[in-house]
């Protein structure tokens, strides 16, 4: 996002008793023209592509504090853990107790199911153990914190002395991030006559059955899932659906989530985004970025795919990334189901990455709390391992469902329908904490690889060899490479595979096998059944006082054409296109680069993009130059769209 130009400050109208004092509070008067403090003109954007996310259903992870398990309604708690619809005791102290286990696994970000206060009644024989039937968005579920903790965010905002706050502290001490799961579409279902009773820090403000201020839609349940109006306005599974046109509701939900950000939450996962119009999400994400510019946000557009125009539009224009259901389903079909098309299904999805403006920031996964666990479809641990290795090395930000590294699954009432939703049996209690399982070791290595090798976290992906059973690809960024081979079938020998690796001997990160690369290729590559190979080569990293990660979308190039950034600063060539900074091709819709700024750090610069063409004049964007204040240090991202060009 490009910062607002300075002229926009003077366009704002103030109607206060002391306008000069109000302006002074917002913008400090600079001492001189050369010492302008332009801090307010730019925002820093958190970089999430190097993260490894671990998704936890809080109630089913670990009981660190037995004193809070019964909650205010002991009938909803099953100490024997036999009733799948009731609470089993997992809490935030349990997450704290296992942070070192997760840190050692290579996890860098933890996604927790919603922590809001829930209704304390059963609905269809189930309690709100998942966290999606919220009663009060400004209070913490008492079952997750200490018995003597005050659940009110308002009352504990200054002290920040709850178990939740200790979790934040312990996470950040380990350089780990917290992803909070939020739901803006609905509150609670009908639980014995009470439906959609909503509270603002303990004060009742709305009631579906007495909705005088129109906080809710009242159109019944969705009957036609192809009707966009119904999807936006009707109920999902009987849940009281908020009326996003009500400004009271919008102000409430935004203020509530801002309080969680103020407590230290680093990222947001947003539930059921397809059930609200995109304008609401644009307003919501805009407010969140304004409040905390470095928050990362991703949403759940269930069963999204690159062939779904509405899902793609949402991913490109809502202000958030999305969970990559398309790739998830392809991996499950290719590996868990052993579809005869095999890895072609995966490649077919990746071939459509150009439809997304941010394919490298899609959240990738192989299962979650709303579908069969991978091993319920295919119990073979070696196939699960292949799926995890693919997840950790392909483009996107990998997200692991809790217990995958321990082969956790429960087949109660399971079936083999790949699209089935067999909760709650996909949410068993975490039982094992073995730090030496094959998958645990792989995740640890590959998570480290993602942080060490920028090709894996930010680079392009190039298929090098593919059959239904064998998949070879290269991740590429600048002079860094990662070569990956997956074999779901029997033993096979590949005559020659291009690796793009330097000519020398290389060692597989996963197996320790040695491979000789000659002319960039491995000859007579022998693969054992269900074997995976990952070879990393890390080139020189970009270094600078400030690193700007530039992403340009919307430009189509031909072979021999390169996109460059030109500007009025030394780092961008001082408008000399021969000295401009080149971007790197990611896919046919995305060019990317890391640009180091030293001399211009902390200064206002102007820039634009150009297309460098062999044998032809450069093609420059047809627009007045963009402007940005470069942060004095750290990492910043520019996300721009190509403007139609003019011949030089």
N, C-alpha and C positions, 0 to 999 in steps of 0.2 A: 504494500500500500504506500502510495506516495504522500508525503506530508503536505498539508495545506500551505500555500505560499503566504509570506508575511502580510500581503495586502488583505487577506481575509480577516485578520484580527481587527483592522479598523472598520470593517463592514458590520461588525456586531453592534447591535444597539443595546444600551444598558439603561434601565429605568430603576435607579436606586437613589437613595438620599445623597450619597456622595460618589458620583460616578468615577471621579479621579482615583479615589481610594480603592474602588472595586477593580478598576483596570490595573492599578498598581499591585493588587493582590494576585492577579493572574500573570502579568508580565512585568518583570523587574526592568525598570528603565536602564538601558545600557549606558555605561559611562562614556563611551565614544563609539563612533561608527565602526571602528576596527575591532571592538571588543564586545560585539553583540552576543548576548547569551541566548542562543536559539534552541535550548534544550527542549522547549515545549513544541517545537516544530517537527520532531521526528519521534518515531516509536521503535522499540526493539522488538523483534519477533522471535519467540522461542523456537529453537531448532529441535525438532522431535524425531527427525529421520534416523538418528543414531540410537534411539531408545529401543529397549526390549521390554514390552508390556506384559504383565502377568495379571490376569483377570481373576478376582476372588469373589465368590459368593460368601459374604462375611459370616453368615450363620453356619456355614458348612466347612469352615477352614480350621479354626482351633479355638478352644475354650480356654482363654487365659484368665478369666475371672468368674468362677462358678457362682459367686454371690449375685450376679446380675441376670442369671439365666432365666429365672421364672418371670421377670418383668412385672408389670402391674396386673397381668392376667395369667396366673399360673397354669390355667387350662390350655393355654396355647403352647406350652413347653413339654416336650417329651424327653425325659432324661435317658430313656432306653434307646432312643434314636431308631424307632421302628415305624412311627407315623411320619410319612414323608411330607405331609402337609403342615407339620408343626415345627416350631423352633427347636434346634438341637444344641444351642449354646455358644456357637462361635461369636467372637466379639473383637473389639479393637485391641484389647490387651493381647489377645491371641495373635493378631497380626504383628504387634510389636515384638512378641516373644519369638517370632519366626523371621524377623527381618534379616538376621545374619545368614540364615538358610537361603533366603531369596537373594541376598546380595552375592553370596558365594555361587549361586546358580547363574548369575549374570544378569539378573533382573535389574533394570534401571528405573522402571516406572510401574507402580501398582495401581490397577483399576479396581475400585471397590464398588459393589452394588450400592444403591442409594442408602444414605445414612440418616435420612429424614425420619421424624416421628411418624409411625404408621398407625392405621386403625387397629384396634385390639380385639377384633371379632373375626370369626371364621366366615369365609365366602366359598361355597361349594367345598366344604370340609378342609379348607386351606387357610392358613394364616399368611400374613404378608411378609414371609421370611425373605422374599426376593427384594423388597424395598420399593415396589412400584405402586403402592396404594397409600399415598401420602396424606396425612392429616394436617401436618404443620411443617412447612418448608423452612421455618426458622428455628426448629428444635431438632436435637439429635435423638435418635431412637434410644430410649433408656436401656434397652437390652444390650447395647453395644458399649456403654461407658460404665464407670464405677457407680455403685449404688448411691454414693453420696455426691456424685457430680450433678451440677445443675445443667439440664439439657438445653436451656435457653441460650441461643447464640447472642441475643441482645445483652443478657445479664452477665455473660462470661466473656464478652468481647474484649474488655480491657485486661482482665486477668489472664485470659487464655490458659486456664489451668485444668482443663478436662483431659481425659484419656485421649480424646481426639487431638488435642493440642500436643500432647506428648508424642503421639504417633507422627505428627508433622515434624516435630523437632528431631525425632530419631531418624526419620526418612532423610531429611535434609542433611543431617550429620553424616549420612552415608552417601551423599550425592545422589539420592534417589528422589523420584517425583511421585506425587499423588494425583491420580486421575479420579475425579468424583463423578459418579453416574447421576444424572439428573433427568427428570421427566417433567416437561412443560405441557404436555397434551392433556393430561387427565389427573384426577385425584383418586377417589376410592369407589368401589362398586357398592351395591346394595347389600349391607350386612345386617339383615334382620330389621329392616325399616329405616336404617340410617344410610344415606348415600351422599357422597360429595360434601360432607361437612368439613369445611376448611377453616384453619386457624392461623392467625398472625401472632406468633409468639404467645400462644395461649388464649388469645381473644378470638372468638368465633366471628368470621367475616362473611361466610357464604354457606349456603345449604342448597343442594340440588332440589330437594323437596319443598323448599320455601325460597325460591330464587327471584326475589323482588328486584334485585339489581342486575339480573341477567349475567351472572358470572359463568353460566353453563349453556351449552347447546342442548336442545330438547327435541331431537329428531329421531330417536330410537337407534337401533344398531345398524351397522353397515350391512346391506343386503346385496349390493352390486359393487365388487371391488374394482371394477373398471370405470366406475363413475367417480371422477375426481372430487366432485362436490360432496358426495357421500363420504368418501375417504377423509375429507377435511372436516366435515361437520357432524357426522354420525358417530355412534359409540363403537369402541373396540372392546368386544367381550364384556359388555355391560358396564364399562368404566365411565364415571361421570366426566364428560368431555368439556374442557374449558372453552369459553367464548373469547377467542383472541381479539375480537373487536372491542371488548370492554377494556377501557384504559385503566380502570382500577385493577383488573386482573394483571395486565401487563406490568404496571408499576410494582405490584406486589411480587410477582415472580422474579423480576429483574433485581429488585432490592434484596430479595432472599438469597439469590445466587451470588450477588456481590458480597454478601456477608461471608459466605463460604470461601470466596476468593481472598477476602481480607484475612481469613484465618490461616492462609498459606497453601490452599489448593493450587496445583500447578496446571491442571488441564481438566477439561470437561468432556465426558461422553454423554451424548444427548439421546434419550430414548425416543422411539416412534416419530421420527422427524417427518415422515411422509404424510402424517395425519394432521399437519398444520400447514397453512400456505407459506410460500417462500418469503413473502414480504415480512411476515412475523419473524422468521429466522434472521433475515437481514437486519431488522431492527434490533433483535436480541443480541446477535453476535457483535454488531456495531457498538452496542452499549457495553458489552463485556470487554472488548478490546480497548475501548475508551477508559474503562475503569482499571483494567490490568492488561496493558499492551502486549505482554509476553505470555499470555495464556494460549494454550493450544486447545482446539475444539474439534471433535469429530462426532458424527451422528450415525444413528442406526436407521438406514432406509432398508427395511427388511427385504431380502432377496433382490437387492439391486443388482444390476449387471450393466456392462457397457452397451448393451443393446436396448436398454430401457432409457428412452429419451428424457423422461421426467427425472429419473434418478441422476442422470448425467448433468442435466440442467441444475439440479440441486447442488451437486458436488462442485460445479463450476461457479455458482452464483450466490450461494447461501452464506458464505463467509466461514464455512467449516468443511473439513474433509469428511469422508464416510468410511464405514466398514465395508470391505471389499467382498461382498457375498458372491459375486461372480467368480472370482478366483477360488474362493473357498469351495464352492460347489464343483468346480472343475477338478480341484485336487481330490476331493472326496470321491468323485466319480472315477477318476483315473487310477487312484491308489486304493482307496477303501473298497470300491466296487469292482475294481479290475476291468473297467469298460474296455472293449476291444480297441477303441480309438486311443486309449492310454494317454501319453503325454501330449498328443496333439490337442486334446481338450484344454490343457493348460496353456499351450502356446496360442491357441485360438483366442483366448481371453487377453493375453498379453499383446497380441497383434492389434487390439483395439484400444491400447493405452492412449493413443493420440486423441481420443474423444475427451479425455480428462485434461484439465489444466494442471492438475497436480497428482499425476499417477504415482510418483515416488513418495507421496504422503498419504496414500490410501492405507487403511489399517487392515492387515492381512491376518487370516486365522484359518484353522481347520475344523474347529467346533466351538460351541459356546453353550450358554445356559438355556437356549431356546431350541436346541436340536440334539439329535443323538450324538453322544460322544463318538469320536472316530473309531474306537475299539469296539463299540457296540455293533458297528457295521462290519468291521474286520478286526478280529482279535489278535492278528499276527503282530507281535511287538516289533519285528523288523520292518514291517510296512509302516507302522506308526513312526518309527525312526526316520524312514525315508521322507515321510510327509513333513516332519518337523525340520529336517535339514533343508528341504525345499522352501519351507516357510521362512527360515532364517537367512536364506541366501538370495531369494528372488527379490524383485523390486517391491517397495512398500515398507511399512512399519509393522514388524511381527508382533502378534498378541497371542499368548499362550493361555489356555484355560487351566485353572488351578488343578494340580494333580496329574497333568499330562506326563510330566517327567517321572511320575511314579506309576504310570500305566493305570491310573485310577478310572474305573468305570463300573457301572452297575447295570445289569441287563434286565432288571425287573420290568415286566410288561413291555419289553423292547420288541421292535420289529425291524425289518431291514429296509424300510422306506427311507431313502436318503433325504427326502424333504420333510420327514416326520418330526414332530415336536413331542418328545417323550418325557418332558419334565413332569414331575420332579425327580425322576430316576437318573437324570444326567447331573444331579446335584448331590452326590453322596458326600459323606464326611471324609475329610482328608485323613488318611490312616497311616501313611508311611512318610518318613523324612530321610530316606536313604540318599546320601550325597555321591553315590558311586554307581547309579544305574547308567546304562549306555546313553540314554537320552539326556539325563542330567549332565553328563560329561560333555556331550555334544553341544547342548545349549550354552554351557559355560564357555566353551571354546568359540562358538560362533557369535555369541553376544560380544565377546572381546574383539572378534574380527570385525564386527559391524562398527565398533568405535575406532578401530585402528586403521581400517582400509576404507577410504571414502568411496571407492568404487561400489562397495556393497550397500552403503547407506544412501548414496546420492547419485550414483552413476546410471548409465544406460545398460540395457540387457540385450545380448546378441546370441541368438540360437546358432550353435555350431554343428550339431548333429542331433537328429531326432528320428525315433521309430516309436511305435506304441509302447515299447518296453524300455528304451534307453533315451535319456535326455541329457545333452551336453550344452552348456551355455557359459558365456563370459559376461561378467559385470565389468564395466569400463568407466574410468574417470581420469582424465589427464593421462599420466603414465602409470597409474595404479590399475591392477587387474585382479580378478578373482575368477578362476576356472572351476566349474562345478560339473560333476557327472553323477547321474542317478540311474540305477538299473533295477527295475522292478521284476525282471525276468530271470531266466537261467544264465549260466556262465556264457560269456560272449567275448570275442576279441574284435576290436575296431582297428581297421588297417591304418588309419591316420586321422587325427582330429586336430583342427586348428585351435590353439589355446590362447594365442596372443601374448604368451609369457616370454620373457627373455630366454635366450638359448643358454641353458645350463641345467644342472640337476636341481629338482625341486622336491619338496617333501609334502605329502598330503597332511593337512591339519588334522584330519579325522582318523586316519589309519596308520600314519607313520610311514607309508610306502614311499619309495623313492622313484621319481620319474625323470627321464632325460628328455629335455625339450630341444629339438633341432629344427631350425627354420620356422620356429614358432609352433611346431607340431609335436605331438606325442604319437609315435608310430607303434603299431601292434599293441594297443592298449587293452590289456586283459582285465576283464571285470568278473568278479565272483557274483553268484546269485545275491540279489538284494543289496548290492554294495553301493556306497556313496563315496565320492572323492571331492575334496575341496582344496585347491591350491591358491595361495594368496601371494601377490607381489605388490608391495606398497612402494609407491614412488615418492617423490619429494612433495611434502605438504605445503600448502599456501600459508605463508606467515605474514602478519602485518599487525600494526597497532589496532586497526579496525578491519574486520573482514566483512565485506558486503557480498551476500549470496544472491546473485542476480538470476531471476527466472523470467524468461520472455515466452509468451504464448501467442498463438494466432498468426505465425508466419510460416509459410510453406517455401521450402528451398529445393533446389535441384543439385545434383552432384557437382561439386566444384564451388558451391556457394557457401559462405560462412557469415554468421552474424557477429558483429562487433559492437562495442559500446564506445562512443566518442563523447568528449565533454571538455569543459573549460578548466581542467585540472591536470597536473602532470600524470596522474595514474591513468587517465583516459586520453592522453595524447595531446592535450591542449588544442583540441579540434583538428589535429593532424590525423587524418584517417589511417595513414601509414603506421601510426603509433597507437592506434586504438586497441582496446582490450578484447580479445576473441572469446566468444562463448562456445560451449560444447553442445553438440547435438545429443539430446536424450531420446526424443521420438519426433515424429513429423509435426507435432504441435508444441514442442517444448525445447528451448535452448537454455543452458544453465552455465554458470561460472562462479567461482569465488574470486573476488577482486580485493587485493590487499591495499589499504589506504594508510599511508603514514604522514606524508606532508600535508594532505588535505583533511586529516582526521579533525573533527570538530568544526569544519567549515561548511558553508553553503556552496553547493556546486550545481551546475547545469549539465544535463546529458541527454542523449538520444541514441537510438539504435540505427545501424546501417547494415546493408547486405554487401559483403565483399564478394565480387564475382570475377572469376578468372577470365581475362580477355575482354572484360566489359567495364564500364564505369560503375562505381559503387551506387547502390540504391539506398537513399536515405529516407528515414521516416518523414512524412509530410505533416509536421506539427511543430508548434513552438516547444522549445526544449523543456523537458521535465526538470524539476528542481528538488533537491534533497539536502538536508543537513546531515552530514556524516557524523555518526556518533564518535565521541572522543576515544572510545575503546570498545572492545567486545565484538559481537556479531549482529548484523542487521540483514534483513532480506528485502529485496525489491521484487515485487510481482507486477509485471507490466504486460500490456497487450500491444502487439505491433500495430502501428498506424500505417495506413497506405503510404507507399513510398514514392519518391521522386528521383529521377535520374540526376546524378551529379553533373 
